[in-house]
Amino acid sequence: MNMGKKIRHKVETAEGAAKKAVGRASGNAHLEAEGSKEQAKGNAKQMGDKVKDAGKKIKNVLKH
């Protein structure tokens, strides 16, 4: 997995968490919901990265 993509996915998760916190602190339910959505999206992408990396490791083990 490309390191740049992994970093972008972590940043997306962090930005979502920040929006969620700001929305909660300011009482802005829309911003909080948007932050939750972005955070979940980033987490899903990170999970996908982990699955791809695991698949590559398995492929390399089976290759040898």
Steps between C-alpha positions, in 0.01 A plus 500: 500500500624842412624685811345825376155341486540358851588846630204658318265245655634573849464874437142449381423312821659771713318779317171318552570461870583870527181605319300268722654652815445857382142419405435344838662791687310764304170314502502475119342160434558525123875557543520222757324257265721602208808443716375158606443406136849613396658322794321175415598534135866549594488202737352282227774602259764421761345157552514445125869591505562241771314231306701576185827487694403169658412359157841601367673333796305179446582508130871538578494214751327269255740602224803370692 
